[in-house]
Amino acid sequence: MSERANGPRTGGQILVDQLLVQGADTAFCVPGESYLAVLDALHDVGDRIRLINARHEAGAANMAEAYGKLTGRPGLCFVTRGPGACHAAVGVHTAFQDSTPMILFVGQVGRDVRDREAFQEVDYRAMFGPLAKWVAEIDSVERIPEYLARAYRTAMSGRPGPVVLSLPEDMLTESADGPDAPAVEAVEAAAAPGDLVRIRAILAEAKRPMMIVGGSGWSDEAARDITAFAEANGLPAACSFRRQDVVSSRSECFIGAFGTSVSPSLVRRMAEVDVLLVIGARLGDMTTKAYTTIHAPTPAARVIHVHPSPDEIGRVYQPELGLCTTPRRIAAVLADARWFEPAQWANWRGSLREEFLADRVPEGEAGPLDLGAAFAELRERLPDDAIITLDAGNHTGWPQRYLDFGRPGRQLGSTAGAMGYAVPAAVAAALRHPGQTVIGCVGDGGFQMSGMELATATQYGAKPIIVVFNNGTYGTIRMHQEREYPERVVGTDLINPDFCGLAAAMGCHAERVTTTEEFLPAFERASASGRAVLIELATDPERISTRGTIAKLRNR
């Protein structure tokens, strides 16, 4: 209970006290006059809640979303009404599609002028309704503890996601007596003993099984548990889009990742799978290659789908067995399951593993800077606990294809495909884990959407290494453009600023890399610089992805 809970408190103080009760240690914001009372209350607890003021509300929201991924507790973001809320909406959308616990607090006009289209007034229930698990406006100062406890529980329980709370500014300055709400934890359904019997029975009849892990809610322990289950039973394991840190890529059971950089061989192999065990992942378009690798609504393979939300099971694909529980709970009970001899599926698993390893051998890209070779070399230099953040774009194919992932290291990327995510996510990760290597991978277009957050990193002493792939184009859209309308390039070219000069002006160490041989020395100097870093990679737009060139697209 807060030390102030025995006397009158302002709404701002009550709200901040609830954050303390729930264990909050960091919040991200762009300040605004609509929630000054909260900022004032945060001033009193600066030794317990670190407030990070970002350069843009989208950056603040993405930082909060990344923090939620790293901690499993709601990432916190404060923005002002109207424009602030609109800017932050991208982070809420990312949290929703990525199943990340997050709470966005939005200052609101006073209750006495509501519904008059007052200055910057927005109906947040209507605005955020499709993007959040719950949206509410707190009209009564006495009910702040109730709303905050519900917000935390809603954000974490079932399929995690974002909550948006609107805060009328006059409510925040009123005072009230009353107790704090208790600390809350997520509500988790547990698997029944009979469920394990059914999983085992279906797998026992498999000739070519595959496990796909993904989604949120994976603790380090849960990741170890599910890996132990796969290895003890010789079960090949893949991951869904941008969830490559669940089962280590070094495990002999790991066979690859579905998503934008998926190996063509893994896509083909899906047609041979006869039992598919899906744990935590949504069977969305990225995991199923636009719903083509699995037939809807009745898959050819026998499907076991384990997910924390009953609404997700059977949304597109009807499983033979659907179980509503969290990755943490199911992994804990599977960890000690020694059901099958690893030799049972050795040939199948071995073929999948060999194809995965073969796909990680650099292709020998033409030009002075071979990105495949550079990232394969970087793979051997990174510590096991390195954190990699990913933006949207074809450039992410190189880190996703050639780097190693697995706990304690982390992969943070927006499955919603939002540009501008990697830099603020890397700043948040570097703040959360200051002793670990944090690398943010971003294209030249994405960097210009959020690169000013390097100034935030400098202000708070965060030391991420931001790797900018500069090919002078919106690469993914250029790829689609060339495929559908060859040689009719419009709207995708970029004339870029001096990225190194820009980074240096924000207090960062900066280097430009033009050849493969320059890459590792530049990275080593960056790691030793003791500052936030920008490494610009001068890449050839002809090499439009890890698997193709513009010439190939045009010839096709």
GUDREN-882459 format. One record per residue (C-alpha): residue number from 0; residue in one letter; x, y, z. Coordinates in nm, 2 decimals. Layout:
# residues N
{NUM 'A' {X Y Z}}
...
END
This chain:
# residues 556
{0 'M' {0.00 0.00 0.00}}
{1 'S' {0.12 0.35 -0.08}}
{2 'E' {0.25 0.57 0.20}}
{3 'R' {-0.01 0.83 0.09}}
{4 'A' {-0.31 0.59 0.09}}
{5 'N' {-0.42 0.70 0.44}}
{6 'G' {-0.49 1.06 0.34}}
{7 'P' {-0.65 1.25 0.06}}
{8 'R' {-0.47 1.22 -0.27}}
{9 'T' {-0.51 1.38 -0.61}}
{10 'G' {-0.61 1.17 -0.90}}
{11 'G' {-0.26 1.19 -1.04}}
{12 'Q' {-0.12 1.07 -0.71}}
{13 'I' {-0.36 0.78 -0.68}}
{14 'L' {-0.29 0.67 -1.04}}
{15 'V' {0.09 0.68 -0.98}}
{16 'D' {0.05 0.49 -0.65}}
{17 'Q' {-0.14 0.22 -0.84}}
{18 'L' {0.15 0.18 -1.08}}
{19 'L' {0.39 0.14 -0.78}}
{20 'V' {0.16 -0.13 -0.63}}
{21 'Q' {0.16 -0.32 -0.96}}
{22 'G' {0.54 -0.31 -0.97}}
{23 'A' {0.60 -0.06 -1.24}}
{24 'D' {0.96 0.07 -1.27}}
{25 'T' {0.96 0.25 -1.60}}
{26 'A' {0.72 0.46 -1.81}}
{27 'F' {0.76 0.63 -2.15}}
{28 'C' {0.60 0.96 -2.25}}
{29 'V' {0.58 1.27 -2.45}}
{30 'P' {0.47 1.53 -2.19}}
{31 'G' {0.14 1.72 -2.23}}
{32 'E' {-0.06 1.97 -2.04}}
{33 'S' {-0.36 1.74 -2.02}}
{34 'Y' {-0.20 1.51 -1.76}}
{35 'L' {0.02 1.75 -1.56}}
{36 'A' {-0.11 1.61 -1.24}}
{37 'V' {0.03 1.27 -1.33}}
{38 'L' {0.37 1.42 -1.42}}
{39 'D' {0.38 1.60 -1.09}}
{40 'A' {0.30 1.28 -0.90}}
{41 'L' {0.57 1.10 -1.10}}
{42 'H' {0.82 1.37 -0.98}}
{43 'D' {0.77 1.25 -0.62}}
{44 'V' {0.86 0.89 -0.71}}
{45 'G' {1.14 0.95 -0.95}}
{46 'D' {1.36 0.71 -0.75}}
{47 'R' {1.12 0.42 -0.81}}
{48 'I' {0.96 0.49 -1.15}}
{49 'R' {1.19 0.61 -1.43}}
{50 'L' {1.02 0.84 -1.67}}
{51 'I' {1.16 0.84 -2.02}}
{52 'N' {1.05 1.13 -2.24}}
{53 'A' {1.07 1.03 -2.61}}
{54 'R' {1.09 1.25 -2.91}}
{55 'H' {0.76 1.14 -3.07}}
{56 'E' {0.45 0.96 -2.93}}
{57 'A' {0.50 0.68 -3.18}}
{58 'G' {0.85 0.63 -3.04}}
{59 'A' {0.72 0.64 -2.68}}
{60 'A' {0.44 0.38 -2.76}}
{61 'N' {0.69 0.15 -2.94}}
{62 'M' {0.93 0.17 -2.64}}
{63 'A' {0.65 0.08 -2.41}}
{64 'E' {0.55 -0.21 -2.64}}
{65 'A' {0.90 -0.34 -2.65}}
{66 'Y' {0.93 -0.31 -2.27}}
{67 'G' {0.61 -0.52 -2.24}}
{68 'K' {0.77 -0.79 -2.46}}
{69 'L' {1.08 -0.80 -2.24}}
{70 'T' {0.92 -0.80 -1.90}}
{71 'G' {0.59 -0.98 -1.95}}
{72 'R' {0.42 -0.69 -1.76}}
{73 'P' {0.24 -0.41 -1.93}}
{74 'G' {0.46 -0.15 -2.09}}
{75 'L' {0.34 0.20 -1.99}}
{76 'C' {0.30 0.50 -2.21}}
{77 'F' {0.16 0.85 -2.14}}
{78 'V' {0.06 1.08 -2.41}}
{79 'T' {-0.16 1.39 -2.44}}
{80 'R' {-0.50 1.42 -2.60}}
{81 'G' {-0.58 1.44 -2.97}}
{82 'P' {-0.26 1.45 -3.17}}
{83 'G' {-0.06 1.27 -2.90}}
{84 'A' {-0.31 0.98 -2.90}}
{85 'C' {-0.32 0.97 -3.28}}
{86 'H' {0.06 0.95 -3.30}}
{87 'A' {0.07 0.67 -3.03}}
{88 'A' {-0.19 0.46 -3.21}}
{89 'V' {0.07 0.27 -3.41}}
{90 'G' {0.22 0.13 -3.09}}
{91 'V' {-0.12 0.02 -2.97}}
{92 'H' {-0.18 -0.16 -3.30}}
{93 'T' {0.15 -0.33 -3.28}}
{94 'A' {0.08 -0.44 -2.92}}
{95 'F' {-0.26 -0.58 -3.03}}
{96 'Q' {-0.12 -0.78 -3.33}}
{97 'D' {0.19 -0.89 -3.13}}
{98 'S' {-0.01 -0.99 -2.82}}
{99 'T' {0.20 -0.76 -2.60}}
{100 'P' {0.08 -0.64 -2.26}}
{101 'M' {0.07 -0.26 -2.27}}
{102 'I' {-0.13 0.03 -2.11}}
{103 'L' {-0.16 0.37 -2.30}}
{104 'F' {-0.27 0.66 -2.08}}
{105 'V' {-0.42 0.95 -2.27}}
{106 'G' {-0.49 1.29 -2.13}}
{107 'Q' {-0.84 1.40 -2.20}}
{108 'V' {-1.04 1.73 -2.20}}
{109 'G' {-1.22 1.82 -1.88}}
{110 'R' {-1.55 1.66 -1.81}}
{111 'D' {-1.73 1.99 -1.81}}
{112 'V' {-1.66 2.05 -2.19}}
{113 'R' {-1.69 1.69 -2.31}}
{114 'D' {-1.88 1.63 -2.64}}
{115 'R' {-1.84 1.99 -2.76}}
{116 'E' {-1.54 1.91 -2.98}}
{117 'A' {-1.33 2.10 -2.73}}
{118 'F' {-0.96 2.16 -2.81}}
{119 'Q' {-0.80 1.83 -2.92}}
{120 'E' {-1.11 1.63 -2.80}}
{121 'V' {-1.14 1.27 -2.93}}
{122 'D' {-1.37 0.99 -2.84}}
{123 'Y' {-1.11 0.73 -2.74}}
{124 'R' {-1.35 0.44 -2.71}}
{125 'A' {-1.45 0.48 -3.07}}
{126 'M' {-1.09 0.55 -3.19}}
{127 'F' {-0.91 0.27 -3.01}}
{128 'G' {-1.20 0.02 -2.99}}
{129 'P' {-1.07 -0.20 -3.27}}
{130 'L' {-0.71 -0.17 -3.16}}
{131 'A' {-0.72 -0.26 -2.79}}
{132 'K' {-0.85 -0.52 -2.56}}
{133 'W' {-1.02 -0.26 -2.35}}
{134 'V' {-1.07 0.11 -2.37}}
{135 'A' {-1.22 0.32 -2.09}}
{136 'E' {-1.24 0.67 -1.95}}
{137 'I' {-1.20 0.73 -1.58}}
{138 'D' {-1.47 0.97 -1.48}}
{139 'S' {-1.44 0.93 -1.10}}
{140 'V' {-1.12 0.98 -0.90}}
{141 'E' {-1.24 0.73 -0.64}}
{142 'R' {-1.24 0.45 -0.90}}
{143 'I' {-0.89 0.49 -1.03}}
{144 'P' {-0.76 0.19 -0.83}}
{145 'E' {-1.04 -0.02 -0.97}}
{146 'Y' {-0.96 0.08 -1.33}}
{147 'L' {-0.59 0.03 -1.29}}
{148 'A' {-0.62 -0.31 -1.14}}
{149 'R' {-0.85 -0.42 -1.42}}
{150 'A' {-0.63 -0.26 -1.68}}
{151 'Y' {-0.33 -0.47 -1.56}}
{152 'R' {-0.52 -0.79 -1.54}}
{153 'T' {-0.68 -0.74 -1.88}}
{154 'A' {-0.35 -0.66 -2.05}}
{155 'M' {-0.18 -0.97 -1.92}}
{156 'S' {-0.46 -1.24 -1.91}}
{157 'G' {-0.57 -1.46 -2.19}}
{158 'R' {-0.42 -1.34 -2.51}}
{159 'P' {-0.22 -1.04 -2.38}}
{160 'G' {-0.27 -0.70 -2.55}}
{161 'P' {-0.30 -0.33 -2.50}}
{162 'V' {-0.54 -0.13 -2.28}}
{163 'V' {-0.62 0.24 -2.33}}
{164 'L' {-0.73 0.46 -2.04}}
{165 'S' {-0.85 0.81 -2.10}}
{166 'L' {-0.78 1.06 -1.81}}
{167 'P' {-1.00 1.38 -1.80}}
{168 'E' {-0.76 1.65 -1.67}}
{169 'D' {-1.00 1.79 -1.42}}
{170 'M' {-1.05 1.44 -1.27}}
{171 'L' {-0.67 1.41 -1.22}}
{172 'T' {-0.67 1.72 -1.00}}
{173 'E' {-0.96 1.62 -0.77}}
{174 'S' {-0.88 1.46 -0.44}}
{175 'A' {-1.02 1.15 -0.27}}
{176 'D' {-0.96 0.91 0.02}}
{177 'G' {-0.95 0.54 -0.03}}
{178 'P' {-0.74 0.23 -0.04}}
{179 'D' {-0.51 0.11 -0.32}}
{180 'A' {-0.61 -0.20 -0.52}}
{181 'P' {-0.40 -0.51 -0.46}}
{182 'A' {-0.13 -0.62 -0.70}}
{183 'V' {-0.27 -0.84 -0.97}}
{184 'E' {-0.13 -1.13 -1.18}}
{185 'A' {-0.25 -1.28 -1.51}}
{186 'V' {-0.53 -1.53 -1.51}}
{187 'E' {-0.41 -1.84 -1.68}}
{188 'A' {-0.61 -2.15 -1.77}}
{189 'A' {-0.42 -2.48 -1.71}}
{190 'A' {-0.41 -2.79 -1.92}}
{191 'A' {-0.59 -3.09 -1.78}}
{192 'P' {-0.41 -3.43 -1.74}}
{193 'G' {-0.64 -3.57 -2.01}}
{194 'D' {-0.52 -3.31 -2.25}}
{195 'L' {-0.17 -3.45 -2.24}}
{196 'V' {-0.30 -3.80 -2.30}}
{197 'R' {-0.47 -3.67 -2.62}}
{198 'I' {-0.16 -3.48 -2.74}}
{199 'R' {0.05 -3.79 -2.69}}
{200 'A' {-0.20 -4.02 -2.87}}
{201 'I' {-0.21 -3.79 -3.18}}
{202 'L' {0.16 -3.75 -3.19}}
{203 'A' {0.21 -4.13 -3.15}}
{204 'E' {0.05 -4.18 -3.49}}
{205 'A' {0.26 -3.92 -3.67}}
{206 'K' {0.51 -4.01 -3.94}}
{207 'R' {0.62 -3.65 -4.01}}
{208 'P' {0.52 -3.42 -3.72}}
{209 'M' {0.62 -3.06 -3.67}}
{210 'M' {0.58 -2.82 -3.38}}
{211 'I' {0.54 -2.45 -3.43}}
{212 'V' {0.60 -2.22 -3.13}}
{213 'G' {0.52 -1.85 -3.12}}
{214 'G' {0.30 -1.58 -2.97}}
{215 'S' {0.37 -1.40 -2.65}}
{216 'G' {0.40 -1.51 -2.29}}
{217 'W' {0.72 -1.71 -2.32}}
{218 'S' {0.94 -1.67 -2.02}}
{219 'D' {1.30 -1.79 -2.03}}
{220 'E' {1.19 -2.09 -1.83}}
{221 'A' {0.91 -2.17 -2.06}}
{222 'A' {1.14 -2.15 -2.36}}
{223 'R' {1.38 -2.39 -2.19}}
{224 'D' {1.09 -2.63 -2.10}}
{225 'I' {0.95 -2.65 -2.46}}
{226 'T' {1.30 -2.70 -2.60}}
{227 'A' {1.36 -2.98 -2.35}}
{228 'F' {1.04 -3.14 -2.47}}
{229 'A' {1.13 -3.11 -2.83}}
{230 'E' {1.48 -3.25 -2.78}}
{231 'A' {1.38 -3.54 -2.55}}
{232 'N' {1.12 -3.66 -2.80}}
{233 'G' {1.31 -3.57 -3.12}}
{234 'L' {1.03 -3.34 -3.24}}
{235 'P' {1.13 -3.09 -3.51}}
{236 'A' {1.04 -2.74 -3.40}}
{237 'A' {0.98 -2.42 -3.61}}
{238 'C' {0.87 -2.08 -3.50}}
{239 'S' {0.62 -1.83 -3.62}}
{240 'F' {0.70 -1.49 -3.76}}
{241 'R' {0.95 -1.30 -3.55}}
{242 'R' {0.94 -1.54 -3.26}}
{243 'Q' {1.28 -1.70 -3.32}}
{244 'D' {1.40 -1.67 -2.96}}
{245 'V' {1.17 -1.94 -2.82}}
{246 'V' {1.36 -2.25 -2.93}}
{247 'S' {1.73 -2.19 -2.99}}
{248 'S' {1.85 -2.20 -3.34}}
{249 'R' {2.15 -2.41 -3.21}}
{250 'S' {1.92 -2.69 -3.10}}
{251 'E' {1.93 -2.99 -3.33}}
{252 'C' {1.55 -2.98 -3.33}}
{253 'F' {1.52 -2.63 -3.46}}
{254 'I' {1.43 -2.63 -3.83}}
{255 'G' {1.35 -2.26 -3.92}}
{256 'A' {1.12 -1.97 -3.90}}
{257 'F' {0.80 -1.90 -4.09}}
{258 'G' {0.75 -1.54 -4.21}}
{259 'T' {0.89 -1.30 -4.45}}
{260 'S' {1.23 -1.47 -4.48}}
{261 'V' {1.11 -1.83 -4.47}}
{262 'S' {1.32 -2.09 -4.65}}
{263 'P' {1.14 -2.22 -4.96}}
{264 'S' {1.23 -2.57 -4.85}}
{265 'L' {1.04 -2.52 -4.52}}
{266 'V' {0.74 -2.40 -4.71}}
{267 'R' {0.75 -2.71 -4.93}}
{268 'R' {0.79 -2.94 -4.63}}
{269 'M' {0.46 -2.81 -4.48}}
{270 'A' {0.28 -3.02 -4.74}}
{271 'E' {0.43 -3.33 -4.60}}
{272 'V' {0.34 -3.27 -4.23}}
{273 'D' {0.08 -3.51 -4.09}}
{274 'V' {0.06 -3.38 -3.74}}
{275 'L' {0.11 -3.01 -3.65}}
{276 'L' {0.15 -2.91 -3.29}}
{277 'V' {0.10 -2.53 -3.26}}
{278 'I' {0.18 -2.37 -2.92}}
{279 'G' {0.12 -2.01 -2.85}}
{280 'A' {0.12 -1.90 -3.22}}
{281 'R' {-0.17 -1.76 -3.42}}
{282 'L' {-0.21 -1.94 -3.75}}
{283 'G' {-0.22 -1.61 -3.93}}
{284 'D' {-0.12 -1.51 -4.28}}
{285 'M' {0.26 -1.47 -4.21}}
{286 'T' {0.28 -1.82 -4.05}}
{287 'T' {0.08 -1.99 -4.33}}
{288 'K' {0.22 -1.79 -4.62}}
{289 'A' {-0.10 -1.60 -4.68}}
{290 'Y' {-0.31 -1.90 -4.58}}
{291 'T' {-0.17 -2.12 -4.86}}
{292 'T' {0.04 -2.38 -4.67}}
{293 'I' {-0.24 -2.50 -4.46}}
{294 'H' {-0.59 -2.56 -4.61}}
{295 'A' {-0.88 -2.38 -4.45}}
{296 'P' {-1.10 -2.46 -4.27}}
{297 'T' {-1.00 -2.82 -4.24}}
{298 'P' {-0.62 -2.88 -4.27}}
{299 'A' {-0.49 -3.19 -4.43}}
{300 'A' {-0.26 -3.25 -4.13}}
{301 'R' {-0.40 -3.33 -3.79}}
{302 'V' {-0.37 -3.01 -3.59}}
{303 'I' {-0.33 -2.96 -3.22}}
{304 'H' {-0.36 -2.59 -3.14}}
{305 'V' {-0.27 -2.46 -2.79}}
{306 'H' {-0.34 -2.09 -2.73}}
{307 'P' {-0.42 -1.87 -2.43}}
{308 'S' {-0.74 -1.73 -2.60}}
{309 'P' {-1.03 -1.96 -2.69}}
{310 'D' {-1.13 -1.70 -2.96}}
{311 'E' {-0.81 -1.78 -3.15}}
{312 'I' {-0.85 -2.15 -3.16}}
{313 'G' {-1.05 -2.24 -3.47}}
{314 'R' {-1.06 -1.88 -3.60}}
{315 'V' {-0.94 -1.99 -3.94}}
{316 'Y' {-0.83 -2.35 -3.91}}
{317 'Q' {-1.04 -2.61 -3.72}}
{318 'P' {-0.80 -2.82 -3.51}}
{319 'E' {-0.86 -3.18 -3.41}}
{320 'L' {-0.76 -3.08 -3.06}}
{321 'G' {-0.78 -2.72 -2.92}}
{322 'L' {-0.65 -2.64 -2.58}}
{323 'C' {-0.69 -2.30 -2.40}}
{324 'T' {-0.38 -2.25 -2.19}}
{325 'T' {-0.07 -2.03 -2.19}}
{326 'P' {0.27 -2.13 -2.34}}
{327 'R' {0.41 -2.11 -1.98}}
{328 'R' {0.16 -2.36 -1.84}}
{329 'I' {0.18 -2.61 -2.13}}
{330 'A' {0.56 -2.60 -2.15}}
{331 'A' {0.59 -2.67 -1.78}}
{332 'V' {0.39 -2.99 -1.80}}
{333 'L' {0.56 -3.10 -2.13}}
{334 'A' {0.91 -3.04 -2.00}}
{335 'D' {0.94 -3.38 -1.84}}
{336 'A' {0.74 -3.57 -2.10}}
{337 'R' {0.96 -3.85 -2.24}}
{338 'W' {0.70 -4.00 -2.47}}
{339 'F' {0.90 -4.11 -2.78}}
{340 'E' {1.24 -4.22 -2.87}}
{341 'P' {1.42 -3.95 -3.06}}
{342 'A' {1.51 -4.20 -3.33}}
{343 'Q' {1.15 -4.24 -3.42}}
{344 'W' {1.15 -3.93 -3.64}}
{345 'A' {1.53 -3.90 -3.69}}
{346 'N' {1.53 -3.91 -4.07}}
{347 'W' {1.25 -3.66 -4.10}}
{348 'R' {1.40 -3.43 -3.84}}
{349 'G' {1.75 -3.46 -3.98}}
{350 'S' {1.64 -3.37 -4.33}}
{351 'L' {1.46 -3.06 -4.20}}
{352 'R' {1.76 -2.96 -3.99}}
{353 'E' {2.00 -3.00 -4.28}}
{354 'E' {1.79 -2.78 -4.50}}
{355 'F' {1.78 -2.52 -4.23}}
{356 'L' {2.15 -2.52 -4.19}}
{357 'A' {2.21 -2.51 -4.57}}
{358 'D' {1.98 -2.21 -4.60}}
{359 'R' {2.21 -2.02 -4.35}}
{360 'V' {2.52 -2.06 -4.57}}
{361 'P' {2.58 -1.72 -4.74}}
{362 'E' {2.50 -1.72 -5.11}}
{363 'G' {2.79 -1.50 -5.21}}
{364 'E' {2.62 -1.18 -5.30}}
{365 'A' {2.76 -0.97 -5.58}}
{366 'G' {2.91 -0.63 -5.50}}
{367 'P' {3.15 -0.49 -5.24}}
{368 'L' {2.92 -0.55 -4.94}}
{369 'D' {2.80 -0.91 -4.91}}
{370 'L' {2.54 -0.88 -4.63}}
{371 'G' {2.49 -1.25 -4.60}}
{372 'A' {2.86 -1.30 -4.53}}
{373 'A' {2.87 -1.00 -4.30}}
{374 'F' {2.59 -1.12 -4.08}}
{375 'A' {2.71 -1.48 -4.08}}
{376 'E' {3.04 -1.34 -3.94}}
{377 'L' {2.85 -1.13 -3.69}}
{378 'R' {2.67 -1.45 -3.58}}
{379 'E' {2.99 -1.59 -3.45}}
{380 'R' {3.08 -1.27 -3.25}}
{381 'L' {2.76 -1.20 -3.07}}
{382 'P' {2.71 -1.30 -2.71}}
{383 'D' {2.43 -1.54 -2.62}}
{384 'D' {2.23 -1.27 -2.45}}
{385 'A' {2.23 -1.02 -2.74}}
{386 'I' {1.89 -0.85 -2.81}}
{387 'I' {1.80 -0.79 -3.18}}
{388 'T' {1.52 -0.55 -3.27}}
{389 'L' {1.37 -0.55 -3.62}}
{390 'D' {1.19 -0.30 -3.82}}
{391 'A' {0.97 -0.36 -4.12}}
{392 'G' {1.13 -0.42 -4.46}}
{393 'N' {1.32 -0.67 -4.67}}
{394 'H' {1.65 -0.58 -4.49}}
{395 'T' {1.53 -0.78 -4.19}}
{396 'G' {1.58 -1.09 -4.39}}
{397 'W' {1.95 -1.08 -4.33}}
{398 'P' {1.94 -1.08 -3.95}}
{399 'Q' {1.64 -1.32 -3.94}}
{400 'R' {1.82 -1.56 -4.18}}
{401 'Y' {2.18 -1.55 -4.07}}
{402 'L' {2.18 -1.46 -3.69}}
{403 'D' {2.14 -1.71 -3.40}}
{404 'F' {1.84 -1.66 -3.17}}
{405 'G' {1.74 -1.82 -2.84}}
{406 'R' {1.72 -1.74 -2.48}}
{407 'P' {1.87 -1.55 -2.30}}
{408 'G' {1.90 -1.35 -2.62}}
{409 'R' {1.58 -1.19 -2.75}}
{410 'Q' {1.43 -1.10 -3.08}}
{411 'L' {1.19 -0.80 -3.08}}
{412 'G' {1.01 -0.72 -3.40}}
{413 'S' {0.67 -0.60 -3.49}}
{414 'T' {0.46 -0.88 -3.64}}
{415 'A' {0.22 -0.60 -3.75}}
{416 'G' {0.48 -0.48 -4.00}}
{417 'A' {0.51 -0.12 -3.87}}
{418 'M' {0.80 0.09 -3.99}}
{419 'G' {0.98 0.29 -3.73}}
{420 'Y' {0.97 0.02 -3.46}}
{421 'A' {1.33 -0.10 -3.44}}
{422 'V' {1.50 0.22 -3.31}}
{423 'P' {1.27 0.30 -3.02}}
{424 'A' {1.25 -0.08 -2.94}}
{425 'A' {1.63 -0.09 -2.92}}
{426 'V' {1.64 0.22 -2.70}}
{427 'A' {1.39 0.05 -2.46}}
{428 'A' {1.58 -0.27 -2.46}}
{429 'A' {1.91 -0.10 -2.39}}
{430 'L' {1.75 0.09 -2.10}}
{431 'R' {1.60 -0.23 -1.96}}
{432 'H' {1.93 -0.44 -2.00}}
{433 'P' {2.22 -0.19 -2.00}}
{434 'G' {2.48 -0.46 -1.98}}
{435 'Q' {2.37 -0.65 -2.29}}
{436 'T' {2.45 -0.60 -2.66}}
{437 'V' {2.14 -0.45 -2.83}}
{438 'I' {2.13 -0.42 -3.21}}
{439 'G' {1.85 -0.25 -3.39}}
{440 'C' {1.82 -0.33 -3.76}}
{441 'V' {1.63 -0.07 -3.97}}
{442 'G' {1.61 0.05 -4.33}}
{443 'D' {1.68 0.40 -4.44}}
{444 'G' {1.31 0.47 -4.47}}
{445 'G' {1.22 0.33 -4.13}}
{446 'F' {1.51 0.51 -3.97}}
{447 'Q' {1.38 0.85 -4.09}}
{448 'M' {1.05 0.77 -3.92}}
{449 'S' {1.20 0.72 -3.57}}
{450 'G' {1.57 0.78 -3.58}}
{451 'M' {1.55 1.09 -3.36}}
{452 'E' {1.50 0.85 -3.07}}
{453 'L' {1.87 0.82 -3.07}}
{454 'A' {1.86 1.15 -2.89}}
{455 'T' {1.65 0.98 -2.63}}
{456 'A' {1.92 0.71 -2.60}}
{457 'T' {2.19 0.97 -2.55}}
{458 'Q' {1.99 1.16 -2.29}}
{459 'Y' {1.94 0.85 -2.07}}
{460 'G' {2.27 0.68 -2.13}}
{461 'A' {2.13 0.39 -2.34}}
{462 'K' {2.38 0.23 -2.58}}
{463 'P' {2.20 0.05 -2.86}}
{464 'I' {2.38 -0.02 -3.19}}
{465 'I' {2.16 0.09 -3.47}}
{466 'V' {2.24 -0.07 -3.81}}
{467 'V' {2.09 0.13 -4.10}}
{468 'F' {2.06 -0.05 -4.43}}
{469 'N' {2.08 0.23 -4.68}}
{470 'N' {1.98 0.14 -5.03}}
{471 'G' {1.80 0.46 -5.12}}
{472 'T' {1.45 0.30 -5.16}}
{473 'Y' {1.15 0.17 -4.98}}
{474 'G' {1.28 -0.18 -5.06}}
{475 'T' {0.98 -0.40 -4.99}}
{476 'I' {0.74 -0.18 -5.19}}
{477 'R' {1.00 -0.16 -5.47}}
{478 'M' {1.01 -0.54 -5.47}}
{479 'H' {0.63 -0.57 -5.50}}
{480 'Q' {0.64 -0.28 -5.76}}
{481 'E' {0.89 -0.45 -5.98}}
{482 'R' {0.71 -0.79 -5.95}}
{483 'E' {0.37 -0.65 -6.05}}
{484 'Y' {0.47 -0.35 -6.27}}
{485 'P' {0.84 -0.41 -6.39}}
{486 'E' {1.05 -0.10 -6.46}}
{487 'R' {0.77 0.14 -6.36}}
{488 'V' {0.93 0.28 -6.05}}
{489 'V' {0.74 0.56 -5.88}}
{490 'G' {0.71 0.68 -5.52}}
{491 'T' {0.97 0.45 -5.38}}
{492 'D' {1.30 0.63 -5.43}}
{493 'L' {1.47 0.81 -5.14}}
{494 'I' {1.72 1.09 -5.13}}
{495 'N' {1.87 1.05 -4.78}}
{496 'P' {2.05 1.27 -4.54}}
{497 'D' {2.40 1.21 -4.40}}
{498 'F' {2.30 0.94 -4.15}}
{499 'C' {2.64 0.94 -3.98}}
{500 'G' {2.64 1.32 -3.95}}
{501 'L' {2.29 1.31 -3.81}}
{502 'A' {2.38 1.05 -3.55}}
{503 'A' {2.70 1.23 -3.45}}
{504 'A' {2.49 1.55 -3.39}}
{505 'M' {2.28 1.34 -3.15}}
{506 'G' {2.59 1.24 -2.95}}
{507 'C' {2.64 0.90 -3.11}}
{508 'H' {2.94 0.71 -3.24}}
{509 'A' {2.88 0.67 -3.62}}
{510 'E' {3.05 0.48 -3.90}}
{511 'R' {2.97 0.41 -4.27}}
{512 'V' {3.04 0.06 -4.41}}
{513 'T' {3.08 0.01 -4.78}}
{514 'T' {3.26 -0.33 -4.80}}
{515 'T' {3.23 -0.67 -4.63}}
{516 'E' {3.58 -0.64 -4.48}}
{517 'E' {3.49 -0.31 -4.31}}
{518 'F' {3.18 -0.45 -4.13}}
{519 'L' {3.32 -0.64 -3.83}}
{520 'P' {3.60 -0.39 -3.74}}
{521 'A' {3.33 -0.12 -3.75}}
{522 'F' {3.11 -0.32 -3.53}}
{523 'E' {3.39 -0.39 -3.28}}
{524 'R' {3.47 -0.02 -3.26}}
{525 'A' {3.11 0.06 -3.21}}
{526 'S' {3.08 -0.20 -2.93}}
{527 'A' {3.38 -0.04 -2.75}}
{528 'S' {3.27 0.32 -2.80}}
{529 'G' {3.06 0.34 -2.48}}
{530 'R' {2.79 0.54 -2.66}}
{531 'A' {2.48 0.48 -2.86}}
{532 'V' {2.59 0.39 -3.22}}
{533 'L' {2.48 0.42 -3.58}}
{534 'I' {2.64 0.19 -3.84}}
{535 'E' {2.53 0.28 -4.19}}
{536 'L' {2.55 0.00 -4.44}}
{537 'A' {2.58 0.12 -4.80}}
{538 'T' {2.38 -0.15 -4.98}}
{539 'D' {2.29 -0.20 -5.34}}
{540 'P' {1.92 -0.17 -5.43}}
{541 'E' {1.97 -0.43 -5.69}}
{542 'R' {2.00 -0.69 -5.41}}
{543 'I' {1.64 -0.63 -5.31}}
{544 'S' {1.61 -0.93 -5.06}}
{545 'T' {1.82 -1.21 -4.93}}
{546 'R' {1.68 -1.44 -5.20}}
{547 'G' {1.63 -1.21 -5.50}}
{548 'T' {1.74 -0.92 -5.72}}
{549 'I' {1.55 -0.66 -5.92}}
{550 'A' {1.68 -0.82 -6.24}}
{551 'K' {1.53 -1.16 -6.14}}
{552 'L' {1.20 -0.99 -6.07}}
{553 'R' {1.19 -0.82 -6.40}}
{554 'N' {1.29 -1.13 -6.59}}
{555 'R' {1.02 -1.33 -6.42}}
END
